[in-house]
Each structure stands twice: as C-alpha cells, then as structure tokens.
C-alpha cells in the first residue's frame, strides 16, 4: 500500500461537521466573504436532521428545511465541502489553527462521477443500509441516499466482491479501486466545532434485551419508519412486516442514569418521543400508543402546548420506570413497569408489539482529544463563558450545536449563528492587527 500523500491548504475558517449546525455556521461565514472548508466524516452532508421525518413543535418537514441548506452550501462559491473526512488534530499555528485531516478513499473519482447510479444498479452485493438504520438493504457501491450531497457513488470495500460489474457499467470510468487515503494539512484562521452527537447503543441497558428483538428500535429508526421515503413506505414491525397495534416509548433509556455514567438529561427525548407518538397516531389511528416517562420536560416555546395536544389526542402517558423488557415467542414485548403513580408501586406487566428506546445523546467526536479545548464532565466540549456559549477558551476555536451538549434544532441553529459571528469577529480582528 502506498503512503498517503500530504497536501497543504489555506482557508479563513474550517467547520468540523456538516450537519445543520455546521452548515448554518459555514453559510453565515461564507456570506460575509470568508473562505470556508466544511469537513464531514460521512459521505454526505446533512447530519442527523436529513434523516428525520418532521420537526417539533411545528411538525414541518425536516428535509424541506435541511435540503435547501445543503444545496446552498454545495453551490456557494466560498464553501468547499470535504466528505469522508476525519479530523485527526487541531493545533495552534503561526497562521491560526493547523488542522490535520484524512480523506478516506471512496474508490470513485468524484471529478468523473456523474451520479447516474448505473454502478449501483449493476452491483449485486448488498448489506444493511446505515441510512435506513439497517431496516433495508443497499449495494456495495451506491449513492448514500436519494438527496445526498454530493451525489457521488461510494464503494464500501468491506462488502465489495470485486466482480467488476460496476467497472463495466460506469460510463465515465470513474471507479478507481486503487484509490488511497489523502492527508491534508489545512491552515485555518478560525475553527468551528460542530461535530454533533451520537446515540448510546441500544444494548447499553442489557435488561431491555434490545439485541434479542428487531422490534426494539432506536428513535432514529422510528424516524425512518415515519418518513414518507422510509424503508417500508409506512410503519411496520421490522421482525415480520405486520402493522403494530400497540407501541411504547421508553424515555430516559440511557439518560439520567448514574449506573451508565450519563447523569444528565438529553433534553430533546421527551419532545421527539411526543412528536413521534403524534405522527404514529395519525398513521396508525387504531393503535394504542403509550409513553413511559420519569418527568416530561417541555422547555421551549410552544412545547407545553405540544405536549398537552398529545394528551388530548389520546396518547397514554404513564409515569414510571421500565425495569425490564422481555421478548416473547410471538414477537411481542413484555414490559415490566414500575409505575410511580400506582398505589402499590409494584411492577406491572404490560404488552406491546413495538418499543422505541429514547437513548442518551453522547458526543459524536472527542474534540478534547484532538484539539486544545477542554472536555466537560459530560464529555461534550466545555464552553468557557456563560455569556458566550460558543467560546471554548482556546483562541480561534468555537463550538456550536450538540458538540457542546444536547439541544434541539432551534437552539442548534441559533448557536451556530452565534459561533459564526464570533469567528467572523475574531478573523476581522486578526486582519486589523496584521495591518496595524
């Protein structure tokens, strides 16, 4: 294997992460005339938001909000998108921040690929589609999803059988099976960390037995089931394709739990679970829907009314802790619930055929291990000032969105704008100091 080549680049600002926070920050900076590079670890920008069905509390289409942002960033003359990019280190340098990153090979020449998908149609090797939360299959070479940006095919060597079908099908000879990783050293005047979040594994709480049933889902999997362009086209049980008649949402299935070292509240779980329950009530009008909760935290504008609307729709709210989930032979799920509003407080067995676990939100990227920023006790980036929630304490490095802690989309976008403002002011002050 050849040694990865190193390229040196220069830019005004580098944004780590191409989700809604990173795109908002990049667009704000680019509109002010700064040259911006967006480094995204996935094969497409858009982050988690592009996979959501709708947003709360307005129930607007998530794709209708995210896709224009993605398109604007892709076509902006001052923005360069680097996908499949892993940021390895950020260190202070003479011109700002020296960022070392690796571009993973996609085995497709992006300059030649025209997004025709003929390689995808020709490929016969399949594997569970990560975008659809493994509820459908994709090909070993494929465009990541329908509205991915960039619309370029990506080959996964772990599933490629080297049959050569894609090579023969490609009309532009874009497939390059000898492609190697590229190492970039980017001198950036400022850096905005918008690396987002990940969910704790479904297996985090072994007493919930998620590994034993396909009908115990993550909230992101439920988002895909609810999406009109989801894996099945409607809400079905993954185990057998049947329409569920009883759905349970288990809140705090990983958050506010000292035994899991996640003592904090993930903030958005109550609201997205209520949103999903309301959407389910519309798509499955005769289904019984229950939300098991410890406390409902409806903290934002219009959130309390949203919660009360859900109760008025007939969604059941049970205040209690789910102690255990047991899959049955009939693919149903037996929940043992310690209901705090019960006179006895004893465990009550309740049967459902689909369960959604509201997992904890964790940092997607350990920025403190790669950059001169501090890590808070919850693992997210520590912000240095109460009055400046995007400042990290490191000169020229700012943070936005879920990289600094769990938050909803509204707060994420607002914080991304604030981070862009601070980065812009910092860059202008550097120019003024250099001139003086």
N, C-alpha and C positions, 0 to 999 in steps of 0.2 A: 504493500500500500504506500502510495506516495505521501510525502509530508505535506500537510496543509499549508497553503501559501498564506502570507500575511499581507494585507492591504492597509494602507493608511488613508484616512479620510478626515475631513474637517467639516463641522456644521455648527450652527448657532446653538441649537438645542437638540437633545436626544430624549425621546419619550420611551420609557420602558413599559410596554404593554399596549396592545391595540384594541382594548375593549372600549366601552363607552366613555370611561374617564380619560383614557389615553387619546382617543380620537378628539374629544372635546378640547383637551389641552393643546393638542397639535394644531387643530384648526384655529384656535384663538391666537396662538403664536404666529402661525403662518399668515393669517390675515393682517398681522402687523408688519409683515415683511421679513420675518426671520426665516432662515432655512432650518427645516425640522426633519429629523430622521425618526421614524417610529419603528422600534424593534419588537416584533411579536413572535412568541415562541410557537404558536400554532401555524397551520398552513394558510389560514385566512384571518383577517382582522374581524372584529365584531364582538369578541369575547363571549361571555355567557348570555348577554342580552339578546343576541341574534337568534338564540335557540328558544327563547321564551315565547309563550303564546300571547299573553296580554300583560299589561302592567296595572298595578293598583295605585290609587283607588278609582281611576277613571275608566279602567278596562279598555284603554286604547291598544291598538295592535303594536306589539313590541317591534316587529320587523319594519313596520311603517315609520318608526322613529329611528331605528338603527341603520337601516339600509341607506337612507339619504346621507347620513353622517359618513358611512363607509365610502360611498361613491364620491362625496365631496373631498374626502382625504385622498382617495386614489387619483383624483383628477386635479388636485391643487398643485400649481407649479412650484410651490415652496415646500412640498412634503414628499419625502421618499419613504416608501414602505419596504421594510425588510421582514419578511415572514420566515418561519422556521429558524428563528434567530434566538440563540441562548446567550444571555449576558453573563459573562464569566467574572468580570471585575470592573469596578469603578474606582479610580484613584485620582487624587488631585494632581494636576499637571501645570506646566507653565502657561497653557492657553485655556485653562479651565479644568475640565474633567477628562481624564483619559479612560475611555471605555473599551474594554476588550470583549468582543463577542464572536461567537462561532455560528456560521450559517450552515445548517445541516443540509446534506445533499437531498434533493428531491428526485434525482435521476431523470429529470426532464429539463431541457433548456428553456427557461422561461421566455427568452427572447424569440424563440422559434414557435413555442406552443401557441395555438390559436383558439384553444378551448373548445374544439369541435367534439370532444368526448369519444372519438372513434376508437381510441385505445381502450377506453373504459368498456365500450360495447364489445370489443373483441376479447377482452380478458375473461377467463373462466375461473380464476382463483378468487375465492370470496372469504371474507372474515367479518365478524360483528362490527357494525358501523359505530364508531365512537360518537359521532354527532347525534345519532339516534339512540344514544345510551345503550347500545348493543341489542336493541329490540328489532333490528332489521340487519340486512347484510349489505356490504359494499364490496367493490372489486379491489384487487391488489394495486391497481393503478386507476385513479379516479380524481375528479374534481371534488373537493371536500364536501360541499353541499350545494344546493341549487343556486343560492345567491351569494356564494363565497366570493370574496375579493382578496387576491386576484383570482380570475377564472383560469387557473392553470392546473393541469393534472399533476398529481403527486404519486409516486410509486413507493409502496412500503415493501422493502426487501424481505421483511420477516414472513410475508405471505406470497411473495412472487415465486412462481415455479420455473422461471426462465424459459418459458415455452416459446417466446419470440413473437407471440400473436400481436402484442402491442406495437412492436417494431415494424411489423409488416403493415399494420393498419394506419400508422401515423403518416399523414400526407406531407408533413414538413420535416421529417427526420429529426424530431425534437427530443426523442428519448435517448438518453446518454447513460448507459449502465456503468460507465467508468467514472462518473461524477464523484468528486471528492469534497470533503468539508472545506470551507473557506474561513480563515481567521481575519477579522477586521479590527483595526485599532483606530478608534474614532475620537478625535479631539473635539469635545463639545463645550461650548461656553457655559451651558446650564443643562441639568438633567432633571426630568420629572419622572418620578417612580409611580407608575400607575399599573402595577402588576396584578392587581385584583385578588381574588380569593379562590379557594377550592373547598369542597365539602369533605368532612371527615368520612372515612369509609363506612359503608353500610354495616360492615362486620365489627364496628367499634364496640357495640354493645352485644356481646355474644348471647345474652338472654333473649334477644329479639330474633335470633335464628334466621337472619336475612339470607345467609348462604344456602339455606335449605328450601327456599321458596322463591320462584320467579315473580310471585305476586306481592312481594315486599319491595317497594320502589323507593328510589330517591326522589326528591322534589323536582329535579331536572328531568328525570324520566317521565314524571307526570306532566310536566310542561310539554314534552314532545307528544304525549298522547292527546293532550288538549289542542295542540296546534293543528290548524286545518291541513297543513302539509306534513303531518306527522307520519310515523312508520306504518300505521294501520288505517289512517284516514278517519278514525273515530276511536273512542275509548273502549278498549278490550283488555281482558286479562291476558298477560303475556304467556301464562302457562298453557292455556287451552283455547284462546281466542273467543271466549264467551264474554257476554256483556255483564259487567259486575252489577250485583243488586244491592250490595252493602259495602261502603267504602269508609275506611277510618284514616284519620290524620293524627299522627302521634307527634305532638310538639315536644320540644326540648329533648329530642332523641340524640343527645350528644352535647348540647349546651347546658350551662348551669349545673355541671356535674363535676364535683371535686375528684371523684374516682378516675375521671378521664383527663384530669388536668385542664379542663375547659370550664373554669368557674364563671365565665362571663356569658351574658345574653347575646345571641347573634342578631338581635334586633328585628330582622325582617321576617322571621319564620312565621310569626302569628299572622302577619298580613298576607304573605304569599299563600299560606295554607287556606286562609279565608277566601282569597281570590280564587284559588283552585277549586275549593268547595262550591263556590257560587257558579263557576263555569261548569262544573260537573252537574250541578242541579239543573242547569239549562240543557245539557246534552243528554243526561240520564234522568228525566223528570220523575221516574218512579223509584229511583234508587234511594236507599237510606244512607245518609251521609252524617258522620259523627266526627267531631274534633275533640280529642283528649288534650287538655291543657293544664298547666300549672297556674299561669296568670296570662291574661290577654293584655298585650302591650300595644295599644293603638296610639302611637305617639305623635303622628304627623297630622297635617291639615286635612280634614275630611276623613281621617282614618276611623274615628269613633263612629261616625255615621255609617261608614262602610261595614263595620262590624255589626252594628245594630240592624242594618239591612239584611245581612246574612242570617241573623237570628229570625227576622221576620219572614224570610224565605222558607223556614222550616228546617234549617241545618241544626243538628243537635250539638250542643256544647256541653261536654262533661268535664267537670273539674276533677282531675285525678291523674295519677301517675300509672302508666302502663308498666307493670312489673315484669311481664314475660309474654312472649308471642310463640305459640306452638302451631306449626303447620300440621294439617290433618291429611288423611288419605284422600279426601275429596277435593284437595287443593284449597280448602277453606283455611282460615287462620283464626285460632282461638286466642283471644287476648285476655290476659288476667289483669284486671284494672283495680287499682286501689283508689276508689272514688272518695275524695276528701269531703264531698257533700253528702256522703252516705251516713246514716245514723250510726252504723257499726264500724265503718272504716275497713270492713273486710274486703278481700279480693273478690271481685265479681267477674265470672267468665262471660265474655261477650264474643260473638262470632261475626266475622266479616270475611269477604272474599277478595278484598284488595286493601292493602295498607300502604300509606305513604309516611316515611320517617323524615321528620324535619331535622336533618343533620346539622352539626355545628359548622360555622364558617371559619375556615383557617386561612392563614396567609398562603397565597399561591407560590410566592418566591421569598426566600430568606434574604432580604436585601442587606441586612446587617452583616451577613457572612461575605458579601461581595463588595460592599460599599462602606464608606466611613460614616454610617448612620447608626443610631442606637436602636436596639430592639426593646420594645415594651414588654411588660410581664406577660402579656397575652400572645406574644410572638410577632405582632404586627410592628410596623415602623413607628418608633416613638417620635411624636411631634414635640417640639421644644417649647412652644409658647401657646398659652390658652387663647390669646388674642390673635394668633397667627397659626391656624390649624394645619397649614400646608408646609410650614417650615420644619426642617429636620434637625437644625443645629449645625449641619455641615454646609459650608459655603458653596452656593451654586447648585445644591441638590434640594428638590422639593418633592412633596408626596401628595397624591390625590386618590380619592376613592377608597375602595376596600383594602388597598395596600396599607392604609393607616388604621383599619378597623372595620368591623361590619357596619354597613349603612345601606340605605335604599337608593334607588336610581336618582331620585330628585336631589338628595344630598350629594350624591356622587358627582352629578353634573355641575352643581354649584361649586363644589370643592375643586373640580378640575379647572373651572374658570378662574378661581382664586389662585391656584397653583400657576396657571399660565400668566396671570397678572404679576405675581411675584417674580417669576422667571423673567418676564419681559422687563420689569423694573431693574432687576439685577443685571441683565445684559446691557441695558442702556447706561447704567451707572458705570459698567466696565468700559464701555466705549468712551464716555465722557472723561473717565480717569485717564485713559490711554491718550486721548487728545491733549488733555491738560499737561 
